[in-house]
Amino acid sequence: MAVPNTGQWTAGICDCGGCGPCMGAFFCYSCLYGRVVHRNKHFPRTPEETGFSYVNSDCLIMTLVNYVTGGCGWILQLMKRTEQRERFGIEGSGLNDCCCTFCCSPCTLAQANLDLKTRAEGARLLDQNGAPAQTYEKQETGMVYQPPAAPVEVQHVHEEKH
């Protein structure tokens, strides 16, 4: 199923995408966070194609932040949610992201996971059908600016009318 940038999340805030992601969001929050960050970094490739591991650096960072701050890891998730929303042109605001993430971090994390999965499947499907797939990957190098060309002197020829 091809998913264009519709301006909407492809899944609702309570759409977990099945029992597994729902349970993961509530009982292994840091692991699902690591998966969502990995999906974002390697979009539209599947986690299996890119050597994904449930215990990765993002998972460990989330665990450490939650442990040290007493549960403020939702702020990391807020930043990733906002990044994902802006990347795919999803309507919303920073305040909306903040309220959703603070009030129900597992639900918004499961929503982000399902949204990325659905968009990636659509992008891969477009690529298999011969249409150009949008990869949404960040460029590694910055834009290169060329110096302006030297000005060219234009000579005007005046014709006399008789």
C-alpha positions as CSV (number, residue, x, y, z in Angstrom):
1,M,0.0,0.0,0.0
2,A,1.6,3.3,-1.1
3,V,1.4,6.0,1.5
4,P,1.9,9.5,0.3
5,N,2.6,12.4,2.6
6,T,-1.0,13.0,3.5
7,G,-0.4,15.4,6.4
8,Q,-1.8,12.8,8.8
9,W,-0.4,9.9,10.9
10,T,-1.0,6.6,9.2
11,A,-2.1,5.2,12.5
12,G,-4.1,6.7,15.4
13,I,-2.8,7.3,18.8
14,C,-4.4,4.1,20.1
15,D,-3.4,1.9,17.1
16,C,-0.6,-0.3,18.3
17,G,-0.4,-2.4,15.2
18,G,-1.1,-5.7,17.0
19,C,-0.5,-7.3,20.4
20,G,3.4,-7.5,20.0
21,P,4.1,-3.7,19.5
22,C,1.5,-2.9,22.1
23,M,3.0,-5.1,24.8
24,G,6.5,-3.9,23.7
25,A,5.4,-0.3,24.1
26,F,4.2,-0.9,27.7
27,F,6.6,-3.5,29.0
28,C,9.8,-2.9,27.0
29,Y,9.5,0.8,26.2
30,S,13.3,1.4,25.7
31,C,13.6,-1.5,23.2
32,L,10.7,-0.2,21.1
33,Y,12.2,3.3,21.3
34,G,15.4,1.9,19.9
35,R,13.5,0.2,17.0
36,V,11.7,3.5,16.1
37,V,14.9,5.4,16.1
38,H,16.5,2.7,13.9
39,R,13.5,2.7,11.5
40,N,13.9,6.5,11.2
41,K,17.6,6.3,10.5
42,H,17.4,3.6,7.9
43,F,14.0,4.4,6.2
44,P,12.6,2.7,4.1
45,R,14.7,-0.4,4.7
46,T,13.4,-3.0,7.2
47,P,15.2,-3.4,10.5
48,E,16.2,-6.9,9.5
49,E,17.9,-5.6,6.4
50,T,20.0,-3.2,8.4
51,G,21.3,-5.4,11.2
52,F,18.8,-4.2,13.9
53,S,19.3,-5.4,17.4
54,Y,16.7,-4.7,20.2
55,V,19.5,-3.8,22.6
56,N,21.1,-1.0,20.7
57,S,22.7,2.3,21.7
58,D,19.3,4.2,21.5
59,C,17.7,1.6,23.7
60,L,20.5,1.9,26.3
61,I,20.4,5.7,26.2
62,M,16.6,5.7,26.8
63,T,17.1,3.2,29.7
64,L,19.8,5.3,31.2
65,V,17.9,8.6,30.9
66,N,14.8,7.1,32.5
67,Y,16.9,5.6,35.3
68,V,18.9,8.8,36.0
69,T,16.1,11.3,35.7
70,G,13.3,9.3,37.2
71,G,11.3,8.8,34.0
72,C,12.0,11.8,31.8
73,G,12.9,9.7,28.8
74,W,9.6,10.9,27.3
75,I,11.6,14.1,26.3
76,L,13.8,12.1,24.0
77,Q,10.8,10.5,22.5
78,L,9.2,13.9,22.1
79,M,12.2,15.1,20.0
80,K,12.0,12.0,17.8
81,R,8.2,12.4,17.4
82,T,8.6,16.0,16.3
83,E,11.4,15.0,13.9
84,Q,9.2,12.3,12.3
85,R,6.2,14.6,12.0
86,E,8.3,17.3,10.3
87,R,10.1,14.8,8.0
88,F,6.8,13.4,6.6
89,G,4.8,16.6,6.6
90,I,2.4,15.4,9.3
91,E,0.1,18.1,10.7
92,G,0.5,19.0,14.3
93,S,2.5,21.2,16.6
94,G,5.2,21.0,19.2
95,L,2.6,21.5,22.0
96,N,0.4,18.7,20.6
97,D,3.5,16.4,20.4
98,C,4.5,17.4,24.0
99,C,1.0,16.7,25.4
100,C,0.6,13.3,23.6
101,T,4.1,12.1,24.5
102,F,3.9,13.2,28.2
103,C,0.4,11.8,28.8
104,C,0.9,8.4,27.0
105,S,4.4,7.7,25.9
106,P,3.8,4.1,25.1
107,C,0.8,4.9,22.9
108,T,2.7,7.6,20.9
109,L,5.7,5.3,20.6
110,A,3.6,2.5,19.2
111,Q,1.9,5.0,16.8
112,A,5.3,6.2,15.6
113,N,6.5,2.7,15.0
114,L,3.4,1.7,13.0
115,D,3.5,4.9,11.0
116,L,7.1,4.3,10.0
117,K,6.4,0.7,9.2
118,T,3.4,1.6,7.0
119,R,5.3,4.4,5.2
120,A,8.3,2.2,4.6
121,E,6.2,-0.6,3.1
122,G,4.6,1.9,0.8
123,A,8.0,3.3,-0.3
124,R,9.4,-0.2,-0.9
125,L,6.3,-1.1,-2.9
126,L,6.7,2.0,-5.1
127,D,10.3,1.0,-5.6
128,Q,9.4,-2.6,-6.6
129,N,6.8,-1.3,-9.2
130,G,9.5,0.8,-11.0
131,A,8.4,4.1,-9.7
132,P,11.0,6.2,-7.9
133,A,10.9,5.4,-4.2
134,Q,11.4,8.3,-1.7
135,T,14.0,7.3,0.8
136,Y,13.9,10.4,3.0
137,E,17.5,9.9,4.1
138,K,19.6,12.8,5.2
139,Q,22.5,13.8,3.0
140,E,25.9,13.1,4.5
141,T,27.4,16.2,2.9
142,G,26.3,19.7,2.8
143,M,25.3,21.8,-0.1
144,V,28.3,23.0,-2.3
145,Y,28.1,26.5,-3.5
146,Q,29.8,27.5,-6.8
147,P,31.4,30.9,-7.0
148,P,29.6,33.2,-9.4
149,A,30.9,33.3,-12.9
150,A,33.0,36.3,-14.0
151,P,30.7,39.0,-15.5
152,V,30.5,38.9,-19.2
153,E,30.8,42.3,-21.0
154,V,28.0,42.8,-23.5
155,Q,28.7,45.1,-26.4
156,H,25.7,46.8,-27.9
157,V,25.6,47.5,-31.6
158,H,23.5,50.5,-32.6
159,E,22.0,50.5,-36.0
160,E,21.3,53.7,-37.7
161,K,18.0,54.1,-39.5
162,H,18.0,56.0,-42.8
